[in-house]
Amino acid sequence: MPAHHVSCFHIVHGSRDTSKTNDEDMSSTPSHTTPMDSILGAIIERRYLLREPVGEGGFAEVFEASDTKLGRRVALKILKHHPDPSQRQLAGRRFFREAKLAAQLTHPHVITIFDYGQTEDARPYIVMEYLEGKPLSRHLWQHGPMHPERAY
Protein backbone atom coordinates (compact mmCIF):
# COMPACT_ATOMS: atom_id res chain seq x y z
CA MET A 1 0.00 0.00 0.00
CA PRO A 2 1.45 3.45 -0.89
CA ALA A 3 2.46 5.81 1.87
CA HIS A 4 -0.01 8.62 2.51
CA HIS A 5 0.59 12.00 4.06
CA VAL A 6 -1.97 14.51 5.20
CA SER A 7 -0.88 18.10 5.23
CA CYS A 8 -2.32 21.53 4.84
CA PHE A 9 -1.88 21.43 1.08
CA HIS A 10 -1.60 18.54 -1.31
CA ILE A 11 -0.69 18.20 -4.94
CA VAL A 12 -3.61 16.08 -6.03
CA HIS A 13 -4.26 14.77 -9.50
CA GLY A 14 -5.90 17.89 -10.94
CA SER A 15 -8.58 18.46 -8.32
CA ARG A 16 -8.91 19.45 -4.68
CA ASP A 17 -5.66 20.21 -2.92
CA THR A 18 -6.29 21.29 0.64
CA SER A 19 -7.20 19.56 3.82
CA LYS A 20 -7.64 20.84 7.30
CA THR A 21 -4.55 19.36 8.87
CA ASN A 22 -1.28 21.19 9.17
CA ASP A 23 2.24 19.97 8.27
CA GLU A 24 3.64 21.28 11.55
CA ASP A 25 0.86 19.58 13.53
CA MET A 26 1.73 16.27 11.92
CA SER A 27 5.35 16.23 13.03
CA SER A 28 5.31 15.54 16.77
CA THR A 29 3.52 13.14 19.07
CA PRO A 30 3.00 13.90 22.77
CA SER A 31 3.94 11.09 25.13
CA HIS A 32 0.46 10.99 26.73
CA THR A 33 -1.25 9.53 23.67
CA THR A 34 -1.79 5.93 22.68
CA PRO A 35 -0.34 4.54 19.46
CA MET A 36 -2.53 5.01 16.41
CA ASP A 37 -2.43 1.29 15.68
CA SER A 38 -4.26 0.57 18.94
CA ILE A 39 -7.58 1.79 17.49
CA LEU A 40 -7.30 0.33 13.99
CA GLY A 41 -10.39 -1.71 13.23
CA ALA A 42 -12.50 0.35 15.64
CA ILE A 43 -15.91 1.48 14.43
CA ILE A 44 -16.83 5.06 15.32
CA GLU A 45 -20.53 5.77 15.94
CA ARG A 46 -21.48 2.42 14.37
CA ARG A 47 -20.52 3.88 10.98
CA TYR A 48 -16.82 4.66 10.37
CA LEU A 49 -14.40 1.74 10.29
CA LEU A 50 -10.81 2.88 10.97
CA ARG A 51 -8.54 1.14 8.43
CA GLU A 52 -5.06 2.70 8.21
CA PRO A 53 -3.21 5.53 9.96
CA VAL A 54 -2.53 8.42 7.59
CA GLY A 55 -0.86 11.00 9.80
CA GLU A 56 -0.37 12.11 13.36
CA GLY A 57 0.48 15.40 14.95
CA GLY A 58 0.51 17.15 18.24
CA PHE A 59 -3.26 17.48 18.46
CA ALA A 60 -4.90 14.95 16.16
CA GLU A 61 -4.62 11.61 14.43
CA VAL A 62 -5.86 11.04 10.88
CA PHE A 63 -7.03 7.68 9.57
CA GLU A 64 -8.19 6.25 6.30
CA ALA A 65 -11.64 4.93 7.13
CA SER A 66 -14.70 3.39 5.50
CA ASP A 67 -18.13 4.96 5.78
CA THR A 68 -20.09 1.73 6.17
CA LYS A 69 -23.47 3.39 5.54
CA LEU A 70 -22.54 5.03 2.23
CA GLY A 71 -19.79 2.63 1.18
CA ARG A 72 -17.14 5.26 0.59
CA ARG A 73 -13.55 5.83 1.60
CA VAL A 74 -13.08 8.81 3.95
CA ALA A 75 -10.44 10.46 6.10
CA LEU A 76 -11.29 10.62 9.78
CA LYS A 77 -9.43 13.10 11.98
CA ILE A 78 -9.64 12.40 15.72
CA LEU A 79 -8.55 14.87 18.37
CA LYS A 80 -6.08 13.36 20.81
CA HIS A 81 -7.14 12.95 24.41
CA HIS A 82 -5.54 15.78 26.43
CA PRO A 83 -4.75 14.95 30.10
CA ASP A 84 -5.95 18.37 31.37
CA PRO A 85 -9.80 18.47 31.38
CA SER A 86 -9.98 22.25 30.83
CA GLN A 87 -7.57 22.06 27.88
CA ARG A 88 -9.45 19.05 26.51
CA GLN A 89 -12.73 21.00 26.59
CA LEU A 90 -11.17 24.06 24.91
CA ALA A 91 -9.52 21.93 22.23
CA GLY A 92 -12.82 20.14 21.59
CA ARG A 93 -14.68 23.43 21.08
CA ARG A 94 -12.00 24.66 18.65
CA PHE A 95 -12.04 21.34 16.80
CA PHE A 96 -15.83 21.47 16.31
CA ARG A 97 -15.63 25.12 15.24
CA GLU A 98 -13.07 24.06 12.60
CA ALA A 99 -15.44 21.35 11.37
CA LYS A 100 -18.44 23.68 11.16
CA LEU A 101 -16.53 26.45 9.38
CA ALA A 102 -14.81 24.09 6.95
CA ALA A 103 -18.15 22.41 6.14
CA GLN A 104 -19.51 25.77 4.95
CA LEU A 105 -16.82 26.08 2.27
CA THR A 106 -17.43 24.86 -1.25
CA HIS A 107 -14.53 25.23 -3.65
CA PRO A 108 -12.56 22.87 -5.91
CA HIS A 109 -9.44 23.51 -3.80
CA VAL A 110 -11.02 22.95 -0.37
CA ILE A 111 -11.60 19.50 1.04
CA THR A 112 -15.21 18.50 1.70
CA ILE A 113 -16.33 17.87 5.28
CA PHE A 114 -18.95 15.11 5.54
CA ASP A 115 -19.62 14.76 9.26
CA TYR A 116 -18.33 15.39 12.78
CA GLY A 117 -19.07 14.04 16.23
CA GLN A 118 -17.56 12.41 19.31
CA THR A 119 -16.20 8.94 19.90
CA GLU A 120 -17.45 6.82 22.82
CA ASP A 121 -14.53 8.12 24.90
CA ALA A 122 -15.57 11.74 24.11
CA ARG A 123 -12.83 12.47 21.54
CA PRO A 124 -14.08 14.85 18.84
CA TYR A 125 -13.67 13.72 15.22
CA ILE A 126 -14.17 15.16 11.73
CA VAL A 127 -14.98 13.04 8.68
CA MET A 128 -13.79 14.42 5.34
CA GLU A 129 -13.16 13.29 1.82
CA TYR A 130 -10.09 11.12 1.44
CA LEU A 131 -7.47 12.40 -0.97
CA GLU A 132 -4.25 10.83 -2.14
CA GLY A 133 -1.35 13.05 -2.98
CA LYS A 134 1.95 14.33 -1.76
CA PRO A 135 2.61 17.24 0.58
CA LEU A 136 3.03 20.63 -1.03
CA SER A 137 6.19 21.09 1.04
CA ARG A 138 7.78 18.07 -0.68
CA HIS A 139 6.80 19.36 -4.12
CA LEU A 140 8.26 22.80 -3.39
CA TRP A 141 11.46 21.28 -2.00
CA GLN A 142 11.88 19.11 -5.11
CA HIS A 143 10.79 21.64 -7.75
CA GLY A 144 11.11 25.10 -6.21
CA PRO A 145 8.44 27.82 -6.22
CA MET A 146 5.30 27.18 -8.17
CA HIS A 147 4.16 29.39 -11.02
CA PRO A 148 1.09 31.39 -9.87
CA GLU A 149 -1.12 29.74 -12.51
CA ARG A 150 -0.19 26.28 -11.19
CA ALA A 151 -0.72 27.37 -7.59
CA TYR A 152 -4.27 28.44 -8.35
C-alpha positions, 0 to 999 in steps of 0.5 A: 500500500502506498504511503499517505501523508496529510498536510495543509496542502496537497498536490492532487491529481488535478482536483482538490488540494487542501485539507484541514490538517497542518504539516507542523501539527503532523510532526510531533507526538505527545507522550500521553497519547496511545499509538494510532495502531491501537484503534485500527479496526474500531468502528466510530458511531457504528458507521466509520471503520478505521482502516489505516493511519494516515498522519499524526500530529501534536493534536490529532490523528488522521485515519483512512476509514470506511463509511459503512453506511454510504460505502465510501472511503473517507479520512477521519481526523480524531482529536487526541485525548488531552490529560488536562480536562480544561484544555481538553474541553477548549480543544474540543470546542475549537475542533468542532468550530473548525469542522463547522466552518470548513463544512460551509466552504465549497470550492474545488481547492477545499476538502469537503467535510462530511460529518463530525461528532464524538467517539465513545470516549468523548474524543471529537472527530471530523470526517472528510473526503479522502485524498491521495497526494503528496505534501506541497512542502515536498513538491516545493522542496523538489521543484522550487516555487510554483508558477502562480497559474499552477498554484491556483 
